[in-house]
Every structure is written in C-alpha cells, then in structure tokens.
Amino acid sequence: MGASKPKQHYKHIRRPGHPLARTNGDLPEHRFVLWAKIGPGEHRCNWCEATVRWKTGSDTTTLGNHADGVRVLVCDHVDGNWKNNNPSNLVPSCQPCNCSRGREPKEWEPHIKVMTSLGVKRRRAVPRICEREECSKPFVAFAGNITYGKARFCSKGCASAFRFAKNRMARMVECLIGAA
C-alpha cells in the first residue's frame, strides 16, 4: 500500500469565552486573528462585496447563509497558504468566493457589473479575444461559461460565420478527396 497524504489541519488555539470559540473553547487561529483585525458584526466580502457576518460559537447556522439571508463570513487566505495567519494575509470572504478561489495562489479575475431583473450584480469576468481570425476583437466573458467551451467569440454573428467557414472547408476537402 502507498503512503497516504496527511490531512490539512488549521492550527487551533484555546480561548474559552471568545465569541468564535466552540463549546470546548477551541477556535482556528486564522479566525481569531481576523476577528482581532476587523472585529464583530457585518463586513463586505473582499472579492464580491456581498454582506457577510461571523458565525459565532453559539450560532447553529451551517455554512452558507444566516436565517436573515446574510452570508456567513469565511476567513480567506489571500496568498492561498492556509498556514499563513498573518493579519495582512487574511480577509473576510463569502463561501462561494472562498471556494472558487481554490487553494493555489492565483491572480484574481476581475468582476464586471451586470444588469439583471433583480438589479445590478457583480460576476467574475475574463478578458478574451474572438477566435474568428477576421475579427479578433477583445471582449469580456463570464468565467463560468469558459469551462463549458463557450465564450470563444465576441458575438453570435462571429460564431455563425466561424461555423459556416469551417463547414465550407470540410465540404471542399470532401470534394477534393472524392475527386481523387
């Protein structure tokens, strides 16, 4: 059998009576450090600016949202190193942003404001260049679309023109092969 990797464990400290402490008095050091830096109450997610609030030791809320709809505050390590609990490396985050950033240090993708039926929302966006050679215009694509192979063209017109040219080239090749 191969050796198994040790699990990642956050460093815990003992602070009985602290608002973030569990019933046994323990709490993750990074949460204690960020609490000392920003204090209790509501804050803004460092990445999407959503309102977030601490889940205290007595709070039975699971990760996600509080009963009033405010997101639970997650302590995020900016450099991706979960062992680096320096106050300058810790920022408040919401769960979706914390999960989407992953564990590896990355350059954070920019956000753009989008009008929806519910008002203005911020979404992660990635600058792209249209893949149609005749166009090659820069445009902004939503990050979620890229994983599904979308966001290759700046418009539906460019996508249609690209497919039409690709199909025409395939027909020409078939004709050349058939004639030979």
C-alpha positions as a printed NumPy array, in Angstrom:
array([[  0.   ,   0.   ,   0.   ],
       [  1.105,   3.553,  -0.738],
       [  1.532,   6.162,   1.951],
       [ -1.452,   8.437,   2.412],
       [ -1.164,  12.22 ,   2.49 ],
       [ -1.695,  13.837,   5.871],
       [ -4.898,  15.888,   6.127],
       [ -4.654,  19.662,   6.246],
       [ -5.495,  20.9  ,   9.708],
       [ -5.739,  24.521,  10.723],
       [ -3.842,  25.499,  13.844],
       [ -6.26 ,  25.795,  16.779],
       [ -5.866,  27.907,  19.895],
       [ -7.692,  27.716,  23.209],
       [ -9.771,  30.813,  24.05 ],
       [-12.731,  29.848,  26.27 ],
       [-15.4  ,  32.54 ,  26.245],
       [-14.372,  34.033,  22.886],
       [-17.445,  34.61 ,  20.648],
       [-15.993,  32.386,  17.886],
       [-14.872,  29.575,  20.232],
       [-16.531,  26.201,  20.096],
       [-18.086,  24.718,  23.23 ],
       [-14.705,  23.213,  24.218],
       [-13.032,  26.663,  23.976],
       [-11.014,  25.944,  20.808],
       [-11.067,  28.023,  17.639],
       [ -8.992,  28.143,  14.453],
       [ -6.151,  30.647,  14.819],
       [ -6.884,  32.365,  11.481],
       [-10.445,  33.195,  12.595],
       [ -9.127,  34.614,  15.879],
       [ -6.561,  36.78 ,  14.018],
       [ -9.119,  38.12 ,  11.5  ],
       [-11.611,  38.837,  14.334],
       [ -8.905,  40.898,  16.083],
       [ -8.234,  42.727,  12.792],
       [-11.817,  43.58 ,  11.692],
       [-13.961,  42.972,  14.779],
       [-17.504,  41.611,  15.119],
       [-20.549,  42.496,  13.05 ],
       [-21.253,  42.669,   9.33 ],
       [-18.494,  43.183,   6.771],
       [-18.093,  43.061,   2.976],
       [-16.679,  40.071,   1.094],
       [-13.246,  41.11 ,  -0.134],
       [-13.973,  39.674,  -3.603],
       [-17.658,  40.237,  -4.491],
       [-18.608,  42.836,  -1.826],
       [-21.564,  40.764,  -0.556],
       [-22.523,  41.396,   3.064],
       [-21.065,  38.712,   5.356],
       [-21.325,  38.114,   9.115],
       [-19.4  ,  35.933,  11.556],
       [-20.829,  32.589,  12.576],
       [-20.307,  32.658,  16.337],
       [-19.827,  29.614,  18.584],
       [-23.458,  29.67 ,  19.698],
       [-24.781,  30.078,  16.146],
       [-26.234,  26.854,  14.731],
       [-26.185,  28.157,  11.149],
       [-24.4  ,  25.876,   8.702],
       [-22.069,  27.307,   6.064],
       [-23.982,  29.353,   3.563],
       [-26.472,  31.969,   4.723],
       [-27.787,  33.112,   8.092],
       [-31.545,  32.927,   8.625],
       [-31.881,  36.59 ,   7.564],
       [-30.138,  35.899,   4.225],
       [-26.757,  37.445,   5.103],
       [-23.888,  35.193,   4.023],
       [-21.63 ,  33.552,   6.598],
       [-18.192,  35.18 ,   6.855],
       [-15.335,  32.88 ,   5.861],
       [-11.742,  33.759,   6.691],
       [ -9.832,  33.719,   3.38 ],
       [ -6.059,  33.437,   2.995],
       [ -5.12 ,  35.852,   0.177],
       [ -1.902,  34.037,  -0.808],
       [ -3.618,  30.607,  -0.73 ],
       [ -1.306,  29.366,   2.053],
       [ -3.624,  28.107,   4.818],
       [ -0.724,  28.117,   7.307],
       [ -0.004,  31.849,   6.847],
       [ -2.128,  33.528,   9.533],
       [ -0.512,  36.957,   9.212],
       [ -3.256,  39.623,   9.573],
       [ -2.265,  41.156,   6.208],
       [ -2.935,  37.765,   4.55 ],
       [ -6.453,  37.332,   5.987],
       [ -9.603,  38.919,   4.518],
       [-13.335,  38.385,   5.001],
       [-14.941,  36.355,   2.235],
       [-18.24 ,  34.671,   1.426],
       [-18.286,  30.89 ,   0.951],
       [-18.788,  30.943,  -2.865],
       [-15.813,  33.277,  -3.421],
       [-13.614,  31.349,  -0.984],
       [-14.374,  28.042,  -2.731],
       [-13.983,  29.39 ,  -6.263],
       [-10.521,  30.763,  -5.496],
       [ -9.202,  27.309,  -4.608],
       [ -6.086,  26.579,  -2.583],
       [ -3.431,  27.639,  -5.1  ],
       [ -2.392,  31.283,  -5.25 ],
       [ -3.954,  32.812,  -8.37 ],
       [ -4.336,  36.217,  -9.888],
       [ -7.968,  37.043,  -9.093],
       [-10.197,  37.506, -12.101],
       [-11.835,  40.917, -12.498],
       [-15.531,  41.488, -11.848],
       [-17.998,  43.31 , -14.076],
       [-21.384,  44.726, -13.176],
       [-24.344,  43.092, -14.93 ],
       [-27.943,  44.314, -15.037],
       [-30.438,  41.608, -14.061],
       [-34.149,  41.63 , -13.278],
       [-33.171,  41.808,  -9.59 ],
       [-30.835,  44.783, -10.047],
       [-27.076,  45.068, -10.533],
       [-24.922,  42.036,  -9.727],
       [-21.185,  41.526,  -9.888],
       [-19.872,  38.494, -11.775],
       [-16.383,  37.203, -12.371],
       [-15.227,  38.056, -15.873],
       [-12.276,  37.17 , -18.053],
       [-10.911,  39.253, -20.936],
       [-10.875,  37.212, -24.174],
       [-10.141,  37.701, -27.886],
       [-12.565,  36.492, -30.561],
       [-11.298,  33.258, -32.175],
       [-12.585,  34.216, -35.638],
       [ -9.423,  35.344, -37.457],
       [-11.19 ,  38.03 , -39.473],
       [-12.485,  39.655, -36.262],
       [-10.043,  39.157, -33.344],
       [-11.872,  41.768, -31.237],
       [-11.31 ,  41.81 , -27.469],
       [-14.395,  41.103, -25.326],
       [-15.268,  40.141, -21.762],
       [-16.647,  36.663, -20.975],
       [-18.232,  35.354, -17.799],
       [-15.853,  32.964, -16.066],
       [-18.458,  30.168, -15.73 ],
       [-19.021,  29.993, -19.498],
       [-15.375,  29.269, -20.293],
       [-15.445,  25.888, -18.556],
       [-18.186,  24.723, -20.929],
       [-16.314,  25.699, -24.111],
       [-18.365,  28.828, -24.625],
       [-17.05 ,  32.389, -24.764],
       [-14.89 ,  31.799, -27.834],
       [-16.467,  34.53 , -29.977],
       [-17.408,  38.154, -29.364],
       [-20.906,  37.729, -30.845],
       [-23.349,  35.182, -32.26 ],
       [-22.576,  36.562, -35.72 ],
       [-18.876,  35.7  , -35.361],
       [-19.739,  32.229, -34.051],
       [-22.058,  31.594, -37.031],
       [-19.517,  32.9  , -39.53 ],
       [-16.823,  30.678, -37.979],
       [-19.036,  27.562, -38.159],
       [-20.081,  28.383, -41.736],
       [-16.431,  28.773, -42.841],
       [-15.459,  25.563, -41.012],
       [-18.297,  23.582, -42.69 ],
       [-17.467,  25.046, -46.116],
       [-13.819,  23.998, -45.682],
       [-14.923,  20.456, -44.692],
       [-17.127,  20.199, -47.82 ],
       [-14.238,  21.367, -50.014],
       [-11.933,  18.729, -48.51 ],
       [-14.585,  16.028, -49.103],
       [-14.902,  17.116, -52.728],
       [-11.126,  17.018, -53.216],
       [-10.877,  13.564, -51.631],
       [-13.864,  12.285, -53.664],
       [-12.381,  13.631, -56.931],
       [ -9.042,  11.924, -56.341]])
